[in-house]
């Protein structure tokens, strides 16, 4: 599809589910309008056939055909609405837009990244720790994590401590959730 609108800008705070961009959905909208018009007639026809059937007037086949026609159109409308929903690029998480890779008029596909949204409020750190510490590090332990690139220490709590020792480098995996 082709991007027709971009609603999110780099640096903008967005909520989970918020629409960040819109892909052209004109064909689906036209199909939906046609189905809705046909559905209105199908509902009226079904209601009349149902009333007649309750009064034991008309044939069962006419009633069943009207009911089936109405239900088929309901299913088709639901399917087109799902297609329309898929023309909206939405944020999977609440956070900040760090990067936008789409522009109006650009063709996009499902496998193509469109936005990078990040949320630093729930970070975890993973590390491989020397085998000598297996009995000293346990899930729930408080630790201090040093981030050398930004020269900062942060408090964390161990959320996972592997019991498997990697035979190549004699380490085990540890995960800790940073406290914010």
Residue frames as qw, qx, qy, qz and C-alpha x, y, z in Angstrom:
[[0.000, 0.885, 0.466, 0.000, 0.00, 0.00, 0.00],
 [0.347, 0.494, -0.020, 0.797, 0.87, 3.66, -0.28],
 [0.293, -0.428, -0.509, 0.687, 1.17, 5.91, 2.77],
 [0.056, 0.721, 0.431, 0.540, -1.43, 8.70, 2.59],
 [0.295, -0.852, 0.062, -0.427, -0.88, 10.28, 6.02],
 [0.607, 0.043, -0.583, 0.538, 1.79, 10.29, 8.74],
 [0.423, -0.812, -0.244, -0.318, 0.48, 11.39, 12.14],
 [0.743, -0.616, -0.002, 0.261, 3.51, 10.80, 14.38],
 [0.352, 0.848, -0.305, 0.252, 6.71, 12.81, 14.45],
 [0.688, 0.123, -0.521, 0.491, 10.11, 11.92, 15.89],
 [0.119, 0.177, -0.490, 0.845, 10.16, 12.75, 19.60],
 [0.561, -0.302, -0.135, -0.759, 6.38, 12.54, 19.97],
 [0.271, -0.098, 0.861, -0.420, 4.92, 10.59, 22.89],
 [0.589, -0.015, -0.525, -0.614, 2.42, 7.97, 21.68],
 [0.652, -0.201, 0.553, -0.479, 0.09, 5.50, 23.38],
 [0.259, -0.037, 0.950, 0.170, -0.22, 1.80, 22.61],
 [0.344, 0.548, 0.762, 0.014, -2.71, 1.38, 19.74],
 [0.137, 0.790, 0.047, -0.595, -2.40, 5.00, 18.58],
 [0.741, 0.576, 0.284, 0.198, -2.43, 5.40, 14.78],
 [0.442, -0.552, 0.270, 0.653, 0.99, 6.57, 13.57],
 [0.092, 0.328, -0.542, -0.768, 0.33, 6.47, 9.82],
 [0.698, 0.389, 0.431, -0.419, -2.44, 5.60, 7.36],
 [0.247, -0.106, 0.793, 0.546, -2.11, 3.51, 4.20],
 [0.408, 0.103, -0.341, -0.841, -4.49, 4.11, 1.29],
 [0.259, 0.169, 0.918, -0.249, -7.73, 2.27, 2.05],
 [0.411, 0.288, -0.119, -0.857, -9.97, 3.81, -0.65],
 [0.475, 0.070, -0.775, -0.411, -10.68, 0.47, -2.38],
 [0.238, -0.212, -0.894, 0.314, -11.69, -1.14, 0.92],
 [0.176, 0.310, 0.385, -0.851, -13.88, 1.84, 1.87],
 [0.482, 0.205, -0.387, -0.759, -15.71, 1.61, -1.49],
 [0.443, -0.044, -0.887, -0.125, -16.17, -2.13, -1.03],
 [0.087, -0.241, -0.758, 0.600, -17.52, -1.51, 2.47],
 [0.342, 0.262, 0.094, -0.897, -20.05, 1.08, 1.24],
 [0.534, 0.111, -0.630, -0.552, -21.32, -1.37, -1.39],
 [0.375, -0.118, -0.906, 0.156, -21.63, -4.18, 1.14],
 [0.055, 0.239, 0.581, -0.776, -23.44, -1.95, 3.65],
 [0.473, 0.192, -0.172, -0.842, -26.02, -0.91, 1.02],
 [0.581, 0.032, -0.752, -0.308, -26.60, -4.54, 0.07],
 [0.249, -0.094, -0.846, 0.462, -26.72, -5.49, 3.76],
 [0.301, 0.131, 0.303, -0.895, -29.48, -2.97, 4.49],
 [0.665, 0.120, -0.374, -0.635, -31.67, -4.64, 1.86],
 [0.529, 0.056, -0.846, 0.042, -30.70, -8.12, 3.13],
 [0.010, -0.071, -0.718, 0.692, -31.75, -7.20, 6.69],
 [0.504, 0.160, 0.091, -0.844, -35.12, -5.86, 5.52],
 [0.670, 0.146, -0.601, -0.411, -35.68, -8.95, 3.39],
 [0.367, 0.035, -0.880, 0.300, -34.72, -11.25, 6.27],
 [0.188, 0.086, 0.561, -0.801, -37.02, -9.46, 8.74],
 [0.634, 0.167, -0.129, -0.744, -39.95, -9.73, 6.34],
 [0.650, 0.131, -0.726, -0.183, -39.26, -13.40, 5.63],
 [0.188, 0.037, -0.829, 0.525, -38.87, -14.06, 9.36],
 [0.400, 0.109, 0.350, -0.840, -42.21, -12.39, 10.13],
 [0.716, 0.176, -0.367, -0.567, -43.89, -14.37, 7.36],
 [0.514, 0.151, -0.840, 0.086, -42.29, -17.60, 8.56],
 [0.057, -0.006, 0.726, -0.685, -43.51, -16.98, 12.13],
 [0.586, 0.217, 0.197, -0.755, -47.03, -16.60, 10.72],
 [0.587, 0.057, 0.801, 0.104, -46.49, -19.84, 8.79],
 [0.577, 0.779, 0.129, -0.210, -46.67, -17.97, 5.49],
 [0.346, 0.784, -0.507, -0.097, -44.08, -18.63, 2.78],
 [0.944, 0.087, -0.306, 0.088, -41.59, -21.43, 2.51],
 [0.728, -0.618, 0.125, 0.269, -38.82, -22.37, 4.88],
 [0.729, 0.165, 0.245, 0.618, -36.31, -22.17, 2.02],
 [0.170, 0.806, 0.151, 0.546, -37.13, -18.49, 1.42],
 [0.521, -0.846, 0.055, -0.100, -36.58, -17.76, 5.12],
 [0.830, -0.336, 0.233, 0.379, -33.29, -19.72, 5.20],
 [0.601, 0.456, 0.224, 0.618, -32.03, -18.04, 2.01],
 [0.054, -0.897, -0.053, -0.436, -32.75, -14.58, 3.44],
 [0.681, -0.716, 0.146, 0.046, -31.06, -15.51, 6.73],
 [0.835, -0.051, 0.251, 0.487, -28.00, -16.96, 4.96],
 [0.418, 0.682, 0.173, 0.575, -27.71, -13.91, 2.69],
 [0.293, -0.913, 0.043, -0.280, -27.78, -11.57, 5.72],
 [0.783, -0.550, 0.233, 0.174, -25.21, -13.64, 7.65],
 [0.776, 0.245, 0.229, 0.534, -22.90, -13.89, 4.61],
 [0.210, 0.812, 0.066, 0.540, -22.96, -10.11, 4.21],
 [0.538, -0.828, 0.118, -0.102, -22.22, -9.66, 7.94],
 [0.857, -0.247, 0.257, 0.371, -19.18, -11.90, 7.54],
 [0.595, 0.506, 0.210, 0.589, -18.01, -10.01, 4.43],
 [0.095, -0.919, -0.010, -0.383, -18.40, -6.64, 6.21],
 [0.708, -0.671, 0.196, 0.094, -16.38, -7.92, 9.17],
 [0.829, 0.053, 0.266, 0.489, -13.67, -9.14, 6.79],
 [0.371, 0.709, 0.138, 0.583, -13.44, -5.78, 4.99],
 [0.366, -0.902, 0.061, -0.221, -13.32, -3.95, 8.34],
 [0.820, -0.417, 0.235, 0.313, -10.34, -6.13, 9.31],
 [0.668, 0.372, 0.239, 0.599, -8.66, -5.19, 6.02],
 [0.029, 0.886, 0.072, 0.458, -9.30, -1.51, 6.76],
 [0.641, -0.757, 0.123, 0.033, -7.82, -1.92, 10.25],
 [0.834, -0.129, 0.256, 0.472, -4.67, -3.34, 8.66],
 [0.452, 0.671, 0.152, 0.568, -4.20, -0.11, 6.67],
 [0.279, -0.912, 0.113, -0.279, -3.42, 1.72, 9.91],
 [0.625, 0.240, -0.547, 0.503, 0.10, 1.58, 11.31],
 [0.548, -0.773, -0.080, -0.310, -0.33, 1.65, 15.09],
 [0.040, 0.629, -0.666, 0.400, 2.09, 1.80, 17.99],
 [0.726, -0.151, -0.670, -0.014, 2.47, -1.54, 19.76],
 [0.551, -0.370, -0.509, 0.549, 3.57, 0.15, 22.99],
 [0.125, -0.982, -0.136, -0.029, 3.30, 3.43, 24.86],
 [0.688, -0.311, 0.129, 0.643, 6.51, 5.37, 24.44],
 [0.071, 0.801, -0.149, -0.576, 8.32, 7.92, 22.30],
 [0.802, 0.578, 0.116, 0.094, 8.80, 7.85, 18.54],
 [0.533, -0.595, 0.357, 0.484, 12.57, 7.62, 18.08],
 [0.136, -0.273, 0.658, 0.688, 12.60, 7.13, 14.33],
 [0.657, 0.529, 0.329, -0.425, 10.17, 7.40, 11.42],
 [0.383, -0.206, 0.732, 0.525, 11.03, 5.52, 8.23],
 [0.320, 0.541, 0.737, 0.249, 7.92, 6.41, 6.19],
 [0.032, 0.286, -0.071, -0.955, 6.80, 9.41, 4.16],
 [0.586, 0.533, 0.358, -0.493, 3.54, 10.30, 2.44],
 [0.621, 0.641, -0.287, -0.348, 3.44, 8.72, -1.03],
 [0.015, 0.494, -0.869, -0.005, 5.86, 5.93, -0.11],
 [0.832, -0.034, -0.455, -0.315, 4.94, 2.32, -0.81],
 [0.298, -0.477, 0.726, -0.396, 5.12, 0.10, 2.26],
 [0.720, -0.020, -0.655, -0.228, 4.72, -3.60, 2.97],
 [0.784, -0.577, -0.106, -0.204, 4.06, -5.61, 6.15],
 [0.886, -0.149, -0.123, 0.422, 7.69, -6.69, 6.52],
 [0.398, 0.534, -0.067, 0.743, 9.02, -3.14, 6.24],
 [0.362, -0.461, -0.495, 0.642, 9.80, -1.22, 9.44],
 [0.079, 0.786, 0.372, 0.487, 7.89, 2.08, 9.65],
 [0.253, -0.833, 0.168, -0.463, 8.55, 3.55, 13.11],
 [0.564, 0.025, -0.683, 0.464, 10.76, 2.88, 16.09],
 [0.476, -0.707, -0.035, -0.522, 8.90, 3.48, 19.35],
 [0.527, 0.131, -0.698, 0.467, 10.81, 3.03, 22.61],
 [0.576, -0.722, -0.083, -0.374, 9.87, 2.99, 26.26],
 [0.420, 0.423, -0.648, 0.474, 12.68, 3.10, 28.79],
 [0.516, -0.500, 0.294, -0.630, 10.49, 2.64, 31.86],
 [0.925, -0.179, 0.269, -0.202, 10.78, -1.15, 31.89],
 [0.476, 0.674, -0.564, -0.021, 14.37, -2.04, 31.01],
 [0.922, -0.332, 0.197, 0.037, 16.23, -5.25, 31.69],
 [0.118, 0.760, -0.633, -0.088, 19.93, -6.03, 31.50],
 [1.000, 0.002, 0.004, -0.020, 21.29, -9.41, 30.50],
 [0.026, 0.786, -0.616, 0.043, 24.80, -10.60, 31.22],
 [0.904, 0.068, -0.412, 0.092, 26.92, -13.71, 31.16],
 [0.408, -0.785, 0.379, -0.271, 28.48, -14.19, 34.59],
 [0.285, 0.466, -0.829, 0.119, 31.47, -16.34, 35.51],
 [0.731, -0.191, -0.640, -0.138, 30.66, -19.83, 36.78],
 [0.369, 0.039, -0.653, 0.660, 32.24, -19.05, 40.17],
 [0.230, -0.067, 0.265, -0.934, 29.20, -16.87, 41.06],
 [0.458, -0.234, -0.727, -0.455, 26.47, -19.51, 40.48],
 [0.465, -0.451, -0.720, 0.249, 25.81, -20.01, 44.19],
 [0.233, -0.308, -0.290, 0.876, 26.00, -16.26, 44.94],
 [0.256, 0.107, -0.216, -0.936, 23.44, -14.88, 42.45],
 [0.124, 0.358, 0.920, -0.098, 19.78, -15.78, 42.84],
 [0.088, -0.577, -0.535, -0.611, 16.47, -14.55, 41.48],
 [0.407, -0.835, -0.362, -0.080, 15.29, -11.60, 43.58],
 [0.631, -0.341, -0.094, 0.691, 18.77, -10.40, 44.59],
 [0.113, 0.978, 0.047, -0.167, 19.42, -6.66, 44.50],
 [0.743, 0.025, 0.225, 0.630, 22.36, -5.71, 42.27],
 [0.034, 0.829, -0.083, -0.552, 24.04, -2.57, 41.00],
 [0.744, 0.447, 0.376, 0.325, 24.45, -2.38, 37.23],
 [0.220, -0.660, 0.222, 0.683, 27.24, -0.21, 35.85],
 [0.653, 0.681, 0.316, 0.100, 26.70, 1.12, 32.30],
 [0.584, -0.343, 0.199, 0.708, 30.20, 2.10, 31.11],
 [0.342, 0.467, 0.454, 0.678, 29.08, 3.92, 27.95],
 [0.155, -0.805, -0.215, -0.531, 27.19, 6.52, 29.97],
 [0.316, 0.242, -0.611, 0.685, 29.27, 6.07, 33.15],
 [0.531, -0.362, 0.105, -0.759, 26.21, 5.47, 35.28],
 [0.069, -0.002, -0.964, 0.258, 25.23, 3.00, 37.99],
 [0.591, -0.232, -0.205, -0.745, 21.64, 1.81, 38.38],
 [0.440, -0.149, 0.779, -0.421, 19.90, -0.33, 40.98],
 [0.621, 0.116, -0.581, -0.513, 18.34, -3.51, 39.68],
 [0.696, -0.210, 0.580, -0.369, 16.77, -6.75, 40.85],
 [0.001, 0.230, -0.921, -0.314, 17.68, -10.15, 39.40],
 [0.725, 0.162, 0.100, -0.662, 14.64, -11.53, 37.58],
 [0.970, 0.208, -0.085, -0.088, 16.32, -14.65, 36.13],
 [0.198, -0.686, 0.699, 0.041, 19.43, -16.63, 36.98],
 [0.820, 0.284, -0.428, -0.252, 20.16, -19.58, 34.73],
 [0.775, -0.438, 0.451, -0.060, 21.26, -22.90, 36.17],
 [0.894, 0.374, 0.137, 0.205, 22.89, -23.90, 32.88],
 [0.374, -0.699, 0.368, 0.486, 26.65, -23.37, 32.54],
 [0.662, 0.719, -0.158, -0.141, 27.80, -22.60, 29.01],
 [0.903, -0.214, 0.223, 0.298, 30.60, -25.10, 28.39],
 [0.616, 0.613, 0.059, 0.492, 32.35, -22.86, 25.86],
 [0.175, 0.637, -0.241, 0.711, 33.08, -19.92, 28.17],
 [0.449, -0.238, -0.738, 0.444, 32.05, -21.34, 31.59],
 [0.144, -0.049, 0.200, -0.968, 29.38, -18.66, 32.23],
 [0.041, 0.522, 0.849, -0.067, 25.68, -18.59, 33.08],
 [0.000, 0.502, 0.346, 0.792, 23.01, -16.05, 32.04],
 [0.158, -0.480, -0.595, 0.625, 21.53, -13.51, 34.42],
 [0.015, 0.610, 0.409, 0.679, 18.74, -10.96, 33.77],
 [0.225, -0.417, -0.515, 0.714, 18.00, -7.99, 35.99],
 [0.068, 0.810, 0.483, 0.325, 15.19, -5.43, 35.75],
 [0.288, 0.215, -0.193, 0.913, 16.40, -1.85, 36.23],
 [0.167, -0.684, -0.611, 0.361, 14.60, 0.10, 38.91],
 [0.209, 0.458, 0.241, 0.830, 13.30, 3.47, 37.67]]
